Amino acid sequence: MASDNGFFGHTGNEEFDRILAQVGEQMQRFEEARKELSSLKGRATAADGQVEVEVLPSGALSSLQINPRAMRLGSEALAEAILEAAGNAAKEAAERMNEIMGSVTGRSADFSQMLQGKLLSLNPDAESDLHDPQLKDAMRQFQEMRRRYGL
């Protein structure tokens, strides 16, 4: 709930107010990204435009258009064209998703991996695919804040 005194208001504790203001700004950036991601789709064509596909950020096919002329390609060539277009559309969606999330987090990462089950643990001491000391330090600070303020 936003107030006249910032997203969360003022607590009277300068450090805590600063942290809450940063959290509020980050929440706003995440909400903007969520809106963008909700309509994100990758699009691509193959076989000289005879096959058009649209995919969601997860890579799931959301639309497939096959021009009747594409039937002349034969089943094997048509299947290859569909797979080519789907792969290119998924790559486009993943790149756009990485741009959107990178603008929110301020870092470059392959967020599309998260959709494939490679999620980052919120435990800073857990083994993960991501070995970023700054992120681990930020997560430790977050855990300390949660402990200190009973969040």
C-alpha positions as CSV (number, residue, x, y, z in Angstrom):
1,M,0.0,0.0,0.0
2,A,1.6,3.2,-1.1
3,S,1.4,6.3,1.1
4,D,2.4,9.9,0.9
5,N,5.6,8.9,2.7
6,G,6.8,6.3,0.2
7,F,5.6,2.9,-0.8
8,F,5.5,1.6,2.8
9,G,5.4,4.9,4.7
10,H,8.0,5.9,7.4
11,T,8.9,3.9,10.5
12,G,11.0,6.5,12.1
13,N,14.1,4.4,11.7
14,E,16.2,6.0,9.0
15,E,18.0,2.8,7.9
16,F,14.8,0.8,7.9
17,D,13.0,3.5,5.9
18,R,15.8,3.5,3.3
19,I,15.6,-0.2,3.0
20,L,11.8,-0.2,2.7
21,A,12.0,2.6,0.0
22,Q,14.4,0.4,-2.0
23,V,12.1,-2.6,-1.6
24,G,9.2,-0.5,-2.7
25,E,11.0,0.6,-5.8
26,Q,12.1,-2.9,-6.6
27,M,8.5,-4.1,-6.2
28,Q,7.3,-1.5,-8.7
29,R,10.0,-2.6,-11.2
30,F,8.9,-6.3,-10.7
31,E,5.3,-5.3,-11.3
32,E,6.2,-3.6,-14.5
33,A,8.2,-6.6,-15.6
34,R,5.3,-8.9,-14.7
35,K,3.0,-7.0,-16.9
36,E,5.5,-7.2,-19.8
37,L,6.1,-10.9,-19.3
38,S,2.4,-11.7,-19.2
39,S,2.1,-10.7,-22.8
40,L,5.5,-11.8,-24.0
41,K,5.6,-14.2,-26.9
42,G,8.4,-15.2,-29.3
43,R,7.5,-15.3,-33.0
44,A,9.4,-16.8,-35.9
45,T,8.9,-18.2,-39.4
46,A,10.5,-20.9,-41.5
47,A,10.2,-22.4,-45.0
48,D,10.2,-18.9,-46.6
49,G,7.4,-17.7,-44.3
50,Q,5.1,-20.7,-45.0
51,V,5.4,-21.8,-41.3
52,E,4.7,-19.3,-38.6
53,V,4.9,-20.1,-34.9
54,E,4.4,-18.2,-31.6
55,V,5.7,-19.5,-28.3
56,L,5.4,-18.5,-24.6
57,P,8.5,-17.6,-22.6
58,S,8.4,-21.2,-21.3
59,G,8.9,-22.4,-24.9
60,A,5.4,-23.8,-25.2
61,L,3.8,-23.4,-28.6
62,S,0.9,-21.0,-28.4
63,S,0.2,-20.6,-32.2
64,L,1.1,-22.5,-35.3
65,Q,0.1,-21.3,-38.8
66,I,0.9,-23.5,-41.8
67,N,0.3,-22.1,-45.3
68,P,-1.4,-24.6,-47.5
69,R,1.6,-24.4,-49.9
70,A,3.8,-25.8,-47.2
71,M,2.1,-29.1,-47.6
72,R,4.1,-29.5,-50.8
73,L,7.3,-29.7,-48.7
74,G,6.6,-33.2,-47.6
75,S,6.1,-34.4,-44.0
76,E,9.8,-34.6,-43.1
77,A,10.6,-31.1,-44.4
78,L,7.5,-29.6,-42.9
79,A,8.3,-31.1,-39.5
80,E,11.8,-29.7,-39.7
81,A,10.4,-26.2,-40.6
82,I,8.1,-26.3,-37.6
83,L,10.9,-27.3,-35.3
84,E,13.2,-24.6,-36.8
85,A,10.5,-21.9,-36.4
86,A,9.6,-23.0,-32.9
87,G,13.3,-23.1,-31.8
88,N,13.9,-19.6,-33.2
89,A,10.7,-18.3,-31.5
90,A,11.7,-19.8,-28.2
91,K,15.1,-18.2,-28.5
92,E,13.6,-14.8,-29.2
93,A,11.2,-15.1,-26.2
94,A,14.0,-16.2,-23.9
95,E,16.2,-13.2,-25.1
96,R,13.4,-10.8,-24.5
97,M,12.6,-12.3,-21.1
98,N,16.3,-12.0,-20.1
99,E,16.3,-8.3,-21.2
100,I,13.1,-7.6,-19.1
101,M,14.4,-9.4,-16.0
102,G,17.9,-8.1,-16.4
103,S,16.5,-4.5,-16.3
104,V,14.7,-5.4,-13.1
105,T,17.6,-7.2,-11.3
106,G,20.4,-5.1,-12.8
107,R,22.3,-8.2,-13.9
108,S,22.7,-10.3,-16.9
109,A,21.6,-13.9,-16.4
110,D,19.8,-16.6,-18.3
111,F,16.4,-16.4,-16.6
112,S,14.9,-18.8,-19.1
113,Q,16.8,-21.5,-17.2
114,M,14.5,-20.9,-14.3
115,L,11.6,-22.1,-16.5
116,Q,13.5,-25.3,-17.0
117,G,13.7,-26.1,-13.3
118,K,17.0,-24.5,-12.5
119,L,15.7,-22.1,-9.9
120,L,18.0,-20.2,-7.5
121,S,17.7,-21.2,-3.9
122,L,16.8,-18.5,-1.4
123,N,19.3,-20.1,1.0
124,P,22.6,-18.2,0.5
125,D,24.7,-21.2,1.6
126,A,23.0,-23.7,-0.8
127,E,24.9,-25.0,-3.7
128,S,23.5,-23.5,-6.9
129,D,24.4,-23.1,-10.6
130,L,24.9,-19.4,-9.9
131,H,28.1,-18.6,-8.1
132,D,27.7,-14.8,-7.7
133,P,29.3,-13.5,-4.5
134,Q,27.3,-10.2,-4.6
135,L,24.0,-12.1,-4.9
136,K,25.0,-14.5,-2.1
137,D,25.9,-11.5,0.1
138,A,22.6,-9.8,-0.7
139,M,20.7,-12.9,0.2
140,R,22.6,-13.2,3.5
141,Q,21.7,-9.6,4.3
142,F,18.1,-10.2,3.4
143,Q,18.0,-13.3,5.7
144,E,19.6,-11.2,8.5
145,M,17.0,-8.4,8.0
146,R,14.2,-11.0,8.2
147,R,15.7,-12.4,11.4
148,R,16.3,-9.0,12.9
149,Y,12.9,-7.5,12.2
150,G,10.9,-10.7,12.6
151,L,9.8,-10.8,8.9
